[in-house]
Amino acid sequence: MFEEIGLSAIIIVSAGVVVGETVTEGEFSKDRGGYPCSATLNTDAGKSVILQLSDYADAWSLKFVVPDRASVYRRFFDSRGLRDEDAFEDAFGGVRIGERSFDFNDTSLFEIQRQDVDEKTAGIFSLDEQHNAVRALEAMADDGIEIQGLVSLDGTAKVLGEFRSCSYAAMGLQEGERVETDFRAEYRMIFERAFENWVTSMAQAEHCLATRFDDNAVSEVIDAAADAFYPGMLNFRKRSEYREDIERMLPMAKLSGMTDARTEGCLMAGRLADLSRIPVDRAIEEAAKLD
């Protein structure tokens, strides 16, 4: 089961048709800016795409940084000129590399207001965990990188050789070496997305006077998640750090819920809050079964 990245279905909403670009030059760098390996792909359109291998917090990830697309990014702001994160994530849910497709684990656009978007504004798209990064590196042996509706590149394979070799070496791997899927990590990433949605939904329901925000339930879920994703006596410190990481998500998720109550209304808010708890518990339960 779940041999590939796509553990959860992602609906990709077209952000428009993009004109293909050809990579004319690749700039490789090693151990720069905190990234073990980086590559900048410059195109015949005078634009660029940056690839970065990251080992932040002892977790490997492959990031695609895409600047120079302000006209596209400005579409993902609401009538008040504020960033619509859900629409952005839905539109750019994955990437095609060569002949293979991968679902992003994380997407971000830092500008909060449309008026701040310019050509330096960059979307950041991430494939997290070593097994996902390795499969993407394997696919880069074939030509082509496309984030539908945003960027489509040809001529990538010939300029990514150094980046691929550097990335394998940084992770202590040989090219072609098989890396097993870390299902616990996959369930953890599913949990984190579902948890944020649940907290937002509960906050929305509270501001709609449909139900009260359940702080005790949130604390219990965080403890259960830490135990499920970092089991064992030797992981005591990681469990503590993970609880802190998840707790840092709470203020922004609650604020999003308050905003949603004002902008989206309160229809079925209480029921939706209850339903949003289901994938949270399911991800924890599936991870616990791996013990």
Secondary structure, 3 states (H helix, E strand, C coil): CCCCCCCCCCCCCCCCCCCCEEEEEEEEEEEECCEEEEEEEEECCCCEEEEEEECHHHCCEEEEEECCCHHHHCCCECCCCEECHHHHHHHCCEEEECCEEEECCEEEECCCEHHHCCCCCCEEEEEECHHHHHHHHHHCCCCCEEECCCEEEECCHHHCHHHHHHHHHHCCCCCCCCCCCCHHHHHHHHHHHHHHHHHHHHHHHHHCCCCCCCHHHHHHHHHHHHHHHCCCHHHHHHHHHHHHHHHCCHHHHHHHHHHHHHHCCCCCHHHHHHHHHHHHHHHHHHHHCCC
